[in-house]
Amino acid sequence: MHLAVLPGNSALNKPWIYVVEKELKNHFSTTYVQTYAHWNIPDSFIDMPKELSKLTSHLSSIKDDYVIFAKSIGIILILQGLIKQQINPKACIFVGNPANWSKRLGIDAKDVKKYIRIPILFIQQTQDPLMPFSKLKHMIQQLEVPIPTTKEVPGNNHHYKDVTLLKEIIVKFLSGQS
Protein backbone atom coordinates (compact mmCIF):
# COMPACT_ATOMS: atom_id res chain seq x y z
CA MET A 1 0.00 0.00 0.00
CA HIS A 2 1.21 3.51 -0.89
CA LEU A 3 1.04 6.59 1.36
CA ALA A 4 0.59 10.14 0.06
CA VAL A 5 1.33 12.83 2.64
CA LEU A 6 0.01 16.40 2.33
CA PRO A 7 1.03 19.22 4.68
CA GLY A 8 -0.72 22.36 5.79
CA ASN A 9 -0.59 25.69 3.95
CA SER A 10 2.43 27.25 5.68
CA ALA A 11 5.98 26.51 4.51
CA LEU A 12 6.71 25.99 8.22
CA ASN A 13 4.99 22.60 7.78
CA LYS A 14 7.73 21.33 5.45
CA PRO A 15 10.16 19.92 8.07
CA TRP A 16 7.25 18.49 10.10
CA ILE A 17 5.67 16.67 7.15
CA TYR A 18 8.96 14.91 6.41
CA VAL A 19 9.12 13.77 10.05
CA VAL A 20 5.57 12.39 9.66
CA GLU A 21 6.56 10.59 6.46
CA LYS A 22 9.65 9.13 8.13
CA GLU A 23 7.58 7.85 11.08
CA LEU A 24 4.97 6.21 8.85
CA LYS A 25 7.05 4.93 5.93
CA ASN A 26 7.77 1.51 7.48
CA HIS A 27 4.04 0.74 7.34
CA PHE A 28 3.78 1.33 3.57
CA SER A 29 5.49 0.00 0.45
CA THR A 30 6.11 3.52 -0.90
CA THR A 31 5.51 7.10 0.19
CA TYR A 32 5.09 10.47 -1.45
CA VAL A 33 5.32 13.90 0.19
CA GLN A 34 3.61 16.71 -1.67
CA THR A 35 5.23 20.10 -1.31
CA TYR A 36 3.44 23.22 -2.47
CA ALA A 37 4.64 25.66 -5.12
CA HIS A 38 3.45 28.70 -3.15
CA TRP A 39 5.93 27.97 -0.36
CA ASN A 40 8.54 29.81 -2.45
CA ILE A 41 6.46 33.01 -2.41
CA PRO A 42 6.20 34.83 0.95
CA ASP A 43 2.70 35.34 2.37
CA SER A 44 0.98 33.39 -0.40
CA PHE A 45 -1.83 30.83 -0.32
CA ILE A 46 -2.11 27.40 -1.88
CA ASP A 47 -3.20 27.18 -5.52
CA MET A 48 -5.82 24.45 -5.13
CA PRO A 49 -6.30 23.55 -8.83
CA LYS A 50 -2.52 23.41 -9.41
CA GLU A 51 -1.84 21.28 -6.33
CA LEU A 52 -4.80 18.95 -6.99
CA SER A 53 -3.52 18.44 -10.53
CA LYS A 54 -0.04 17.63 -9.19
CA LEU A 55 -1.51 15.16 -6.69
CA THR A 56 -3.79 13.42 -9.17
CA SER A 57 -0.91 13.14 -11.63
CA HIS A 58 1.20 11.43 -8.99
CA LEU A 59 -1.58 9.14 -7.80
CA SER A 60 -2.45 8.07 -11.35
CA SER A 61 1.08 6.68 -11.66
CA ILE A 62 0.60 4.47 -8.58
CA LYS A 63 -0.36 0.89 -9.35
CA ASP A 64 -0.96 0.05 -5.69
CA ASP A 65 -3.85 1.05 -3.43
CA TYR A 66 -3.11 4.19 -1.47
CA VAL A 67 -3.88 5.95 1.81
CA ILE A 68 -3.76 9.72 2.22
CA PHE A 69 -2.48 11.60 5.26
CA ALA A 70 -3.42 15.28 5.14
CA LYS A 71 -3.04 18.16 7.56
CA SER A 72 -5.13 21.32 7.55
CA ILE A 73 -5.31 22.79 4.02
CA GLY A 74 -4.22 19.39 2.69
CA ILE A 75 -7.57 18.07 3.97
CA ILE A 76 -9.41 20.66 1.88
CA LEU A 77 -7.37 19.62 -1.15
CA ILE A 78 -8.33 15.98 -0.58
CA LEU A 79 -12.01 16.84 -0.08
CA GLN A 80 -11.97 18.68 -3.41
CA GLY A 81 -10.40 15.63 -5.04
CA LEU A 82 -13.07 13.36 -3.54
CA ILE A 83 -15.92 15.67 -4.59
CA LYS A 84 -14.56 15.91 -8.13
CA GLN A 85 -14.00 12.13 -8.09
CA GLN A 86 -10.37 12.62 -9.13
CA ILE A 87 -8.92 10.52 -6.32
CA ASN A 88 -9.90 7.16 -4.87
CA PRO A 89 -7.95 6.42 -1.68
CA LYS A 90 -8.54 3.31 0.42
CA ALA A 91 -8.55 5.48 3.57
CA CYS A 92 -7.80 9.04 4.70
CA ILE A 93 -6.15 10.37 7.82
CA PHE A 94 -7.03 14.00 8.52
CA VAL A 95 -5.05 15.93 11.14
CA GLY A 96 -6.00 19.44 12.27
CA ASN A 97 -9.25 19.94 10.38
CA PRO A 98 -9.62 23.63 9.41
CA ALA A 99 -13.41 23.76 9.00
CA ASN A 100 -13.34 27.54 8.76
CA TRP A 101 -11.17 27.28 5.64
CA SER A 102 -13.54 24.70 4.15
CA LYS A 103 -16.38 27.20 4.19
CA ARG A 104 -14.22 30.00 2.79
CA LEU A 105 -13.15 27.78 -0.10
CA GLY A 106 -16.72 26.77 -0.90
CA ILE A 107 -16.78 23.29 0.59
CA ASP A 108 -19.86 22.52 2.65
CA ALA A 109 -19.54 19.51 4.93
CA LYS A 110 -23.03 18.42 3.84
CA ASP A 111 -21.87 18.24 0.22
CA VAL A 112 -18.92 16.08 1.19
CA LYS A 113 -21.18 13.58 2.97
CA LYS A 114 -22.21 11.77 -0.21
CA TYR A 115 -18.56 11.22 -1.17
CA ILE A 116 -17.48 9.67 2.11
CA ARG A 117 -17.40 5.99 1.29
CA ILE A 118 -14.00 5.21 2.73
CA PRO A 119 -12.65 4.94 6.25
CA ILE A 120 -11.54 8.33 7.54
CA LEU A 121 -9.64 9.07 10.73
CA PHE A 122 -9.89 12.59 12.12
CA ILE A 123 -7.22 13.53 14.67
CA GLN A 124 -7.85 16.87 16.36
CA GLN A 125 -6.32 18.65 19.33
CA THR A 126 -8.63 19.38 22.26
CA GLN A 127 -8.32 23.13 21.77
CA ASP A 128 -7.10 23.51 18.18
CA PRO A 129 -7.82 27.20 17.44
CA LEU A 130 -9.05 26.39 13.92
CA MET A 131 -11.55 23.89 15.29
CA PRO A 132 -11.58 22.36 18.77
CA PHE A 133 -12.15 18.62 18.97
CA SER A 134 -15.63 19.03 20.48
CA LYS A 135 -16.79 21.11 17.49
CA LEU A 136 -15.29 18.64 15.02
CA LYS A 137 -17.04 15.74 16.72
CA HIS A 138 -20.33 17.66 16.73
CA MET A 139 -19.96 18.50 13.03
CA ILE A 140 -19.35 14.84 12.15
CA GLN A 141 -22.31 13.71 14.26
CA GLN A 142 -24.53 16.23 12.45
CA LEU A 143 -23.51 14.68 9.13
CA GLU A 144 -24.69 11.27 10.35
CA VAL A 145 -21.83 9.57 8.54
CA PRO A 146 -20.99 6.22 10.15
CA ILE A 147 -17.53 5.73 8.69
CA PRO A 148 -15.29 8.42 10.28
CA THR A 149 -13.29 7.70 13.39
CA THR A 150 -12.35 10.62 15.63
CA LYS A 151 -9.42 10.80 18.04
CA GLU A 152 -8.77 13.64 20.43
CA VAL A 153 -5.19 14.51 21.26
CA PRO A 154 -4.04 17.05 23.85
CA GLY A 155 -3.07 20.49 22.65
CA ASN A 156 -4.16 24.05 22.13
CA ASN A 157 -2.44 24.99 18.89
CA HIS A 158 -2.44 23.80 15.27
CA HIS A 159 1.03 22.22 15.23
CA TYR A 160 0.57 18.51 16.11
CA LYS A 161 4.20 18.06 17.09
CA ASP A 162 3.78 14.70 18.86
CA VAL A 163 4.36 12.63 15.74
CA THR A 164 4.92 9.47 17.79
CA LEU A 165 1.40 9.75 19.21
CA LEU A 166 0.01 10.39 15.74
CA LYS A 167 1.80 7.28 14.45
CA GLU A 168 0.38 5.11 17.25
CA ILE A 169 -3.16 6.30 16.50
CA ILE A 170 -2.72 5.87 12.75
CA VAL A 171 -1.24 2.38 12.96
CA LYS A 172 -4.13 1.23 15.16
CA PHE A 173 -6.64 2.78 12.75
CA LEU A 174 -5.08 1.13 9.71
CA SER A 175 -4.98 -2.24 11.42
CA GLY A 176 -8.65 -1.94 12.35
CA GLN A 177 -8.03 -1.55 16.08
CA SER A 178 -9.09 2.09 16.55
Secondary structure as UniProt FT lines:
FT   STRAND          2..6
FT   TURN            11..12
FT   HELIX           13..24
FT   HELIX           25..27
FT   STRAND          30..33
FT   HELIX           37..40
FT   TURN            42..43
FT   HELIX           48..60
FT   STRAND          66..71
FT   HELIX           73..83
FT   TURN            84..85
FT   STRAND          91..95
FT   HELIX           99..104
FT   TURN            105..106
FT   HELIX           109..112
FT   HELIX           113..115
FT   STRAND          120..125
FT   TURN            126..127
FT   TURN            129..130
FT   HELIX           133..143
FT   STRAND          149..153
FT   HELIX           163..174
FT   TURN            175..176
//
